[in-house]
């Protein structure tokens, strides 16, 4: 059963200076060399495999983990595998200041939470959010709490439709429910 509040361990996609990596495109998320793979369960091993410093992400990630990324996450092509690889790993959501438009739509249609927050860069640079911190996120309230440090922050809550698609498990299942 899908829950309104999710808890997970943070993975912050940042560079050597600690800044969130911006404009991560779908080829960096899921390289085109693996597009022949059609089994979603097999896609997780290639998640972030073309992003410098993150090639071994799939070995460290665990179900429920949360990714924080920079502006325009998922830029580029309409590659559905760039969403499915995270679903395969059991990643619970991605938080970023903004998303590539097609990536955002693909994620919503798949029932995968992608949430926007303008506070992330400030919080990661000030060490208010760090890799490994445990965070609880209320998808509808637009509030999150770093359980490790006791710091709260906001994000754009899911719309009623996005939340309905998430609860249903994807757009097609949502469509069947509202008919």
CORFENNOR-V374651 format. One record per residue. N is the residue number from 1. RES is the residue in one small letter. PSI is psi in degrees with one decimal (999 if undefined). Layout:
# CORFENNOR-V374651
n = {N & N}
res = {RES & RES}
psi = {PSI & PSI}
This chain:
# CORFENNOR-V374651
n = {1 & 2 & 3 & 4 & 5 & 6 & 7 & 8 & 9 & 10 & 11 & 12 & 13 & 14 & 15 & 16 & 17 & 18 & 19 & 20 & 21 & 22 & 23 & 24 & 25 & 26 & 27 & 28 & 29 & 30 & 31 & 32 & 33 & 34 & 35 & 36 & 37 & 38 & 39 & 40 & 41 & 42 & 43 & 44 & 45 & 46 & 47 & 48 & 49 & 50 & 51 & 52 & 53 & 54 & 55 & 56 & 57 & 58 & 59 & 60 & 61 & 62 & 63 & 64 & 65 & 66 & 67 & 68 & 69 & 70 & 71 & 72 & 73 & 74 & 75 & 76 & 77 & 78 & 79 & 80 & 81 & 82 & 83 & 84 & 85 & 86 & 87 & 88 & 89 & 90 & 91 & 92 & 93 & 94 & 95 & 96 & 97 & 98 & 99 & 100 & 101 & 102 & 103 & 104 & 105 & 106 & 107 & 108 & 109 & 110 & 111 & 112 & 113 & 114 & 115 & 116 & 117 & 118 & 119 & 120 & 121 & 122 & 123 & 124 & 125 & 126 & 127 & 128 & 129 & 130 & 131 & 132 & 133 & 134 & 135 & 136 & 137 & 138 & 139 & 140 & 141 & 142 & 143 & 144 & 145 & 146 & 147 & 148 & 149 & 150 & 151 & 152 & 153 & 154 & 155 & 156 & 157 & 158 & 159 & 160 & 161 & 162 & 163 & 164 & 165 & 166 & 167 & 168 & 169 & 170 & 171 & 172 & 173 & 174 & 175 & 176 & 177 & 178 & 179}
res = {x & x & x & x & x & x & x & x & x & x & x & x & x & x & x & x & x & x & x & x & x & x & x & x & x & x & x & x & x & x & x & x & x & x & x & x & x & x & x & x & x & x & x & x & x & x & x & x & x & x & x & x & x & x & x & x & x & x & x & x & x & x & x & x & x & x & x & x & x & x & x & x & x & x & x & x & x & x & x & x & x & x & x & x & x & x & x & x & x & x & x & x & x & x & x & x & x & x & x & x & x & x & x & x & x & x & x & x & x & x & x & x & x & x & x & x & x & x & x & x & x & x & x & x & x & x & x & x & x & x & x & x & x & x & x & x & x & x & x & x & x & x & x & x & x & x & x & x & x & x & x & x & x & x & x & x & x & x & x & x & x & x & x & x & x & x & x & x & x & x & x & x & x & x & x & x & x & x & x}
psi = {134.2 & 145.2 & 153.3 & -35.4 & 129.3 & 141.7 & 140.5 & 165.2 & 139.1 & 141.9 & 116.1 & 116.7 & 92.8 & 166.8 & -173.5 & -27.5 & -0.2 & 2.7 & 143.6 & 137.0 & 125.1 & 160.8 & 36.5 & 117.9 & 170.2 & -23.6 & -30.4 & -31.7 & -46.0 & 103.9 & 143.5 & -13.7 & -16.9 & 16.1 & -17.6 & -17.4 & 123.4 & -11.9 & 109.9 & -36.2 & -24.3 & -8.6 & -26.2 & -34.4 & -12.1 & 2.4 & 126.4 & 17.2 & -12.3 & 20.3 & 117.0 & 130.7 & -7.1 & 14.4 & -27.0 & 15.9 & -44.0 & -26.3 & -24.1 & -26.8 & 149.7 & 154.2 & 136.3 & -14.8 & 154.2 & 135.3 & 135.9 & 130.0 & 171.4 & -176.7 & 144.0 & 40.3 & 133.6 & 24.6 & 157.1 & -138.7 & 176.2 & 31.8 & 104.5 & -30.3 & -24.9 & -18.3 & -46.7 & -30.0 & -34.2 & -37.8 & -41.6 & -39.2 & -12.8 & 15.7 & 134.3 & -26.8 & 168.0 & 131.7 & 132.2 & 158.9 & -32.7 & 164.2 & 152.9 & 140.0 & -44.8 & -39.9 & -46.4 & -46.9 & -43.3 & -42.5 & -48.3 & -47.1 & -28.8 & -4.7 & 21.4 & 121.7 & 121.5 & 119.4 & 141.2 & 132.9 & 128.3 & -5.4 & -8.7 & -44.8 & -47.2 & -44.0 & -36.4 & -39.0 & -33.2 & 1.4 & 18.5 & -23.4 & 127.3 & 158.1 & 134.2 & -16.1 & 147.4 & 129.3 & 140.7 & 132.0 & 128.0 & 106.9 & -33.1 & -27.8 & -22.3 & 28.0 & 139.9 & 152.8 & 128.5 & 105.1 & -27.4 & -39.2 & -7.0 & 22.2 & 133.1 & 151.8 & 161.4 & 165.4 & 167.7 & 115.2 & 159.2 & 141.0 & 166.5 & -40.3 & -46.4 & -42.4 & -40.8 & -41.6 & -42.6 & -50.3 & -37.4 & -22.8 & 19.4 & 165.8 & -42.9 & -42.2 & -36.5 & -44.0 & -38.9 & -35.6 & -36.5 & -5.2 & 999}
